[in-house]
Amino acid sequence: INANTESEDRNFLKMKIIFDLQNSYPDCVPFFRLKNLSPDYMDNKFLDRCETILRERAEECIGSSMLFEMCDLIKEKITAVNDEVL
């Protein structure tokens, strides 16, 4: 996930989400891992907050497809950090 997909010149921060979907998905929260591809700007504390926010959002979305919404939420978070860096 890139912080800013509008302009390559302004795209500094990146994060990867790895999903592992259970057979009962979307009736459960998927297993996921976040991989920080911009460690100079995002620390472990930020990753922990992102994981918590993602789990909360997934809980709210049980019963419906949620992967796009989870990715979009992370994009918003890293774009905010990216804008601060700029």
C-alpha positions as a Markdown table, in Angstrom:
| # | Residue | x | y | z |
|---|---|---|---|---|
| 1 | Ile | 0.0 | 0.0 | 0.0 |
| 2 | Asn | 1.4 | 3.3 | -1.0 |
| 3 | Ala | 0.8 | 6.5 | 0.9 |
| 4 | Asn | 0.0 | 8.5 | -2.2 |
| 5 | Thr | -1.0 | 6.9 | -5.5 |
| 6 | Glu | -1.6 | 10.3 | -7.2 |
| 7 | Ser | 2.0 | 11.2 | -7.7 |
| 8 | Glu | 5.1 | 9.0 | -7.7 |
| 9 | Asp | 7.2 | 12.0 | -6.6 |
| 10 | Arg | 5.3 | 12.4 | -3.4 |
| 11 | Asn | 5.0 | 8.8 | -2.5 |
| 12 | Phe | 7.4 | 8.1 | 0.3 |
| 13 | Leu | 5.7 | 5.6 | 2.7 |
| 14 | Lys | 4.8 | 2.1 | 2.0 |
| 15 | Met | 3.3 | -0.8 | 4.0 |
| 16 | Lys | 2.4 | -4.4 | 3.1 |
| 17 | Ile | -0.6 | -6.2 | 4.5 |
| 18 | Ile | -0.6 | -10.0 | 4.3 |
| 19 | Phe | -4.0 | -11.6 | 4.7 |
| 20 | Asp | -4.7 | -15.2 | 5.6 |
| 21 | Leu | -8.4 | -15.9 | 5.1 |
| 22 | Gln | -10.1 | -18.7 | 7.0 |
| 23 | Asn | -12.8 | -20.8 | 5.5 |
| 24 | Ser | -15.4 | -18.9 | 7.4 |
| 25 | Tyr | -14.4 | -15.5 | 6.0 |
| 26 | Pro | -16.2 | -13.0 | 5.9 |
| 27 | Asp | -17.9 | -14.2 | 9.0 |
| 28 | Cys | -14.7 | -13.8 | 11.0 |
| 29 | Val | -11.8 | -11.4 | 11.3 |
| 30 | Pro | -9.1 | -12.5 | 8.9 |
| 31 | Phe | -5.6 | -13.1 | 10.1 |
| 32 | Phe | -3.3 | -10.4 | 8.9 |
| 33 | Arg | 0.3 | -9.1 | 9.3 |
| 34 | Leu | 1.6 | -5.6 | 8.6 |
| 35 | Lys | 5.1 | -5.2 | 7.1 |
| 36 | Asn | 6.6 | -1.8 | 7.4 |
| 37 | Leu | 8.4 | -0.9 | 4.2 |
| 38 | Ser | 9.3 | 2.6 | 5.5 |
| 39 | Pro | 10.9 | 2.0 | 8.9 |
| 40 | Asp | 12.6 | 5.5 | 9.0 |
| 41 | Tyr | 9.2 | 7.2 | 9.3 |
| 42 | Met | 6.9 | 4.6 | 10.9 |
| 43 | Asp | 7.9 | 2.8 | 14.1 |
| 44 | Asn | 6.6 | -0.3 | 15.9 |
| 45 | Lys | 4.3 | 1.9 | 18.0 |
| 46 | Phe | 2.6 | 3.2 | 14.9 |
| 47 | Leu | 2.3 | -0.4 | 13.5 |
| 48 | Asp | 0.6 | -1.5 | 16.8 |
| 49 | Arg | -1.9 | 1.3 | 16.5 |
| 50 | Cys | -2.6 | 0.4 | 12.9 |
| 51 | Glu | -3.2 | -3.3 | 13.9 |
| 52 | Thr | -5.6 | -2.3 | 16.6 |
| 53 | Ile | -7.5 | 0.0 | 14.3 |
| 54 | Leu | -7.7 | -2.7 | 11.6 |
| 55 | Arg | -9.0 | -5.3 | 14.1 |
| 56 | Glu | -11.7 | -2.9 | 15.3 |
| 57 | Arg | -12.7 | -2.1 | 11.8 |
| 58 | Ala | -12.8 | -5.8 | 10.8 |
| 59 | Glu | -15.0 | -6.6 | 13.9 |
| 60 | Glu | -17.4 | -3.9 | 12.7 |
| 61 | Cys | -17.5 | -5.5 | 9.2 |
| 62 | Ile | -18.0 | -9.1 | 10.1 |
| 63 | Gly | -20.4 | -10.7 | 7.6 |
| 64 | Ser | -19.3 | -8.5 | 4.7 |
| 65 | Ser | -16.2 | -8.3 | 2.5 |
| 66 | Met | -13.7 | -6.1 | 4.4 |
| 67 | Leu | -10.3 | -6.5 | 2.8 |
| 68 | Phe | -10.6 | -3.4 | 0.6 |
| 69 | Glu | -11.9 | -1.4 | 3.5 |
| 70 | Met | -9.0 | -2.5 | 5.7 |
| 71 | Cys | -6.5 | -1.6 | 3.0 |
| 72 | Asp | -8.1 | 1.8 | 2.5 |
| 73 | Leu | -8.0 | 2.5 | 6.2 |
| 74 | Ile | -4.2 | 1.8 | 6.3 |
| 75 | Lys | -3.7 | 4.0 | 3.3 |
| 76 | Glu | -5.4 | 6.9 | 5.1 |
| 77 | Lys | -3.1 | 6.4 | 8.1 |
| 78 | Ile | 0.1 | 6.2 | 6.2 |
| 79 | Thr | -0.9 | 9.1 | 3.9 |
| 80 | Ala | -1.4 | 11.3 | 7.0 |
| 81 | Val | 2.2 | 10.4 | 8.1 |
| 82 | Asn | 3.4 | 11.0 | 4.6 |
| 83 | Asp | 1.9 | 14.4 | 4.5 |
| 84 | Glu | 3.6 | 15.2 | 7.9 |
| 85 | Val | 7.0 | 14.1 | 6.4 |
| 86 | Leu | 6.5 | 16.4 | 3.4 |
